[in-house]
C-alpha cells in the first residue's frame, strides 16, 4: 500500500511539473503588442487638453493646446508618440510630441506649460540630419535625448546621440545641445579665487551667477594683495555653449574683440581664450596690471569686498 501511494505521488508530481513547464512556454510565446496611437485624437495632462488631427493628403498634423488660452500649431508628419517631462526642475512638466513624415523622418514639437498657457520650445540643431535618418526621442536626468540612426551607402549603420538642455532667453525657451543640466548649472554659480601671481602680487576674484532671464553675469576683480584694492574690474554677460561659458571681452571696451572662455572642472574653473592671438587682451583689460586668465578655486563661504 505504501509503495502504491509513493508511486501515485511521484506520477502526480511529474504531471504537475510538466503542466508548469507548458505554462511557461506559452507565456514566453506570447507576442508583445506594440502600443500605437490613432493618427488623430486627444490626450490630457494636468489642466491642459491636447488635440491633434492628421491630414494625409498634406502629410500634416494640426495640434491644438487648450488651457487658459487656446493655441493651434501646424507640423509636418503624423503623431506617433507624446510624453511629458520636467526638464528645468521647476516642478512643471514640459510637453513633447513626436511626429514622423511620410518619408520616415522623425522630429519633435515641444511646449512649455506656464500657468496653463502653452509656449512653443524651439530645438537648436547642431546640423541638419540626413534624409534617411531615423530618430527617437526620450528624456532622462533633466535632458531631452535624441537618438539617431543613419545607414550609409555601404549599408553600415551609424548611431549618434544628442542631449539637449532647456534654457530661457529673450526669444523664449529653447533646447540647446549638450552642456549641463539645469540642476548642474545651479552648482556653477558662486565665487572663485586664484592664488597670487606676478611680481606685483595680484590675485583675482571671479563671481558667476545666472539671472532670471537665463543670462550669466560674470564679474572678475584683479586685486592688489598688499592693499586689497581693485587693480581693475571686468563685467560682462556670457552664454553657455556645450559645457563652457563664453564671455565677450568687448562688453565694456569696443576695442577688444576677444572672447573669454570659462571651463568648469569639479570645484574650480579655468579662465582662458581659445584664440592665442586674443590672449593678450585679457591683460589689456587691466592695462597690463594683472590678467583675467588663470586657475580659480571655488570658495565655500562667500565674503564681502
N, C-alpha and C positions, 0 to 999 in steps of 0.2 A: 504493500500500500504506500509506504514511504517513498519507494522508488518511483511508483506511478505518479505521485504528487510532484516529486522533483522533476520528472520528465515533462509533466504538464506545465510547470512553472518556466522551464527552460524554453519550451516551444512558444509560450505566450510572450516571454521577454524578447525572443528573436523577431516575432511578428511586430511587436511594438517598435523595436529599433528600426525595422525595415520601413514601417509607416513613417517614422520620424525622418529618415533619410529621403523618402519620396517627397515629403512636405518641403524639405529644404531645397531639393532640386526644382520643385515647382516654383518656389519663391524666387530663386535666382534666375529662372527662365522668364520671369515677368518682364516685359519691356517697359522701360521708363518713358512715360509720356511727357514730351516737352510742352510746357505751358505756352500757349500762344494767345495773343490778344487780337480782338477784331480790328480791322483797318479803320473803323470809325467807332467812337464810343465816348465814355465819360468815366472819370475817376475823381475821388475827393481826397483832400488831405487837410486836416485841421478845419479851418473855416473857408477853405478855397475849393472851388469846383473847376475842374479842367475838362474841357470837351475837345474832341478832335474829329475832323471829317476829311476823308481822303477822296480826292478826285483823280480817278485812274487815268482819264484822258490827258490830264496835265501832269500826272505824277507829282501831285502837290497836296499838302495837308494844311487845312485851316485849323489853327489852335486857338481856342478861346479860354481865357482865365478870368474867373469871376470871384471877387471878394467884395471889398467896399467899392471897388470900381470894376469895370469890365473891359478887358483888352483883347484884341484879336491879332494874331500873327500868322503869316504865311511861311511855309517851309517846303522845300522840295523833298520828295520821298514820302513814305508811309511810316507810321509809328510802329516800332517793334518792341519797345521797352520803355518803361519810365521808373524812376526811383527818386528817393529823397535822402539828402544827407546834409548835416550841418558842417560846412567847410570852414566857416570863420569863427567857430566856437562862441557864437552869441546865443546859443540855445534855441535857434530858429532854423528850420530846415530850408535848404535851397531845393528847387525842383529841377530835375533833369529828364529830358525827353529825347530818346534815341530814335532816329529815323534812317531808313535805307531807301535809296533811289532804285529805279528800275534797272539801272546799270550795275547795282550791287554796292555802291559807295555808301558807307555809313557816316553819319555826322550827328551832332547833338545840339539841342536848343536848351539853354539854361536860364533859370529865372530865380531872382532873389525875392523873397516874400517879406515886405516891410509893412508892418501894421495892416495886414490883409490887402496890400497893394502889390501887384507883380511888376518887377523891374527886370528887363532882359539883361543877362550877363553875356558879355562878348568874349569869345575864345581867341586869344592871341596865338596864332600858329607860328611855329618856327619856320616851317617850309610847307609848301603845298604837297599833299600826298599824291603818289602816282595813281593813275586812273584805276588800276586793278587792286588797289589797297583795300584790305578788309579790316574794319575797326570794331573794337568792343570797348565799352565804357563802364567803369565801376568807380567806387570811391573807397578810400581807406586812409586812416590816420590824418584826416583833415585835408586830403588832396583828391582831386579828380584824376583818375588813371585812365589813360588811353593806350590800349594795346593794338598794335598794327602788324599785319602780316602782308608781305608783298612777294609774289612769285616772279622770279627773274626769267628771262627768255630761255635759259638752260634748265628751267624747272626747279631751281633751288628756292627755298623759302627763307626769306629774311624777316626776322621778328624784331620789333622795336617797341619800347615802352616809353611813354611820355607822362610826366606828372605835372599837374597844374595847381597853383595856389590861387585862392580868391583874394583879390586886392581891390581897394577902393581908390578912385581917382576923380579928377574933375569931370571926366566923361561918364562917370558911373562905375559900376562894378565890372571887373574883367577877370578872366582866368589867365594867369601868366605861367609860362612853362617853368618847371623845376623850382629850385630855390627852397627856402624854409617854409614850413607850415606856419599857420597863424600862431599856434602855441609856441613854436620855436622862436618866432620873431620877438615875442614878448620878452624873452630872456636876453635879447641883444641890447635892449635899452639900458642906459646907465652911464657911469663914469669910468674912464680908463686913464692910466697914467704911465708915462715912460720913466726909465731911470735917467740919471743925469748924464749929459754928454757935452762934448765940446770944451775948449779951453776956458770959455766964459762960464761954464757950468750952468747949462739950461736944462729944464725938463718940461715936458708937455702934459697937458690935461685935455682929455677928449670927452665930450658929452654927446651922447647919441640918444635920440628919442623920437618915437613915432607920433605924429599929430593925429587929430581926429579925422582928418581928410585922407589919411594914409600916406602923407608925405613924411620923409625922415629928415629931422633937423639935426645938423652937425655943427658943433662949436668946439674949436681947438684953441687953447691958450698956450702960448710959449711963455714960460715963467723963468725969471732970474732966481736961481736957487739961493742966492745970498740975501736979496731984498724981498723976495716973494712977489715982486711986482710983475705985471704983464709986460713982456717984451713986445708981443703982438697978439692979436686975436683974429681968428678966421671963422666966419659963419657962412653957412650955405645950406641948400636943400638938396638931398640926394635921393636916388632911386635904386631899389634892389633889382639887379639883373642876375638871374640864377641865384647864387649864394653870396655875391659881393655887392657892397653898397658903393655906387658910383656918384661922385660929387664934383660938379663943375667948379673950377677954380676962379672963373670969371664972375661969380655971383656978386662980388664987391669990387672987382677990378676988371674992366673991359679989355685991358691989355693982355690978360692971361687967357690962354686957350687950352690949357691942360685939363686933365680930369684926374681927380684924386680917387683912389680905389681903396676901399676898406674891406679887408678879409677877416672874417670871424673864425677863430680857431679855439675851441674849448672856452676858457675864461680869459682869452687875450685877443687882441686884434693886431693886424699888420696894416699899416698905412703906407701906401706906395703908389706909383703910377706905372702902367704897363709900357708906356712910351718913354724910353730913356731920355729922349730929347726934351721931354717936358719935366724931367726930374728936377732940374734947376729951379723951376717955377715954384716948387714947394718951399724953397729957401727965399725966393724973391718976394713971396707974400709977406715975409717978415723982414724985408730989406736985408736979407742975408744974416740977420741976427736970429739964430735958431733955424729949425727946419720942421715942417709939419710931418714929415715921414718918420717912421720908426716902429718899434715894437711896444705896444701898450698892454698893460695888465689891468684886468677889471678890479675895481675897488669894491669890497664888500660893504663898506659903510660910506655913504655919500657925505661930503663935507662942504662947508661954505667957502666962498672965495676969501 
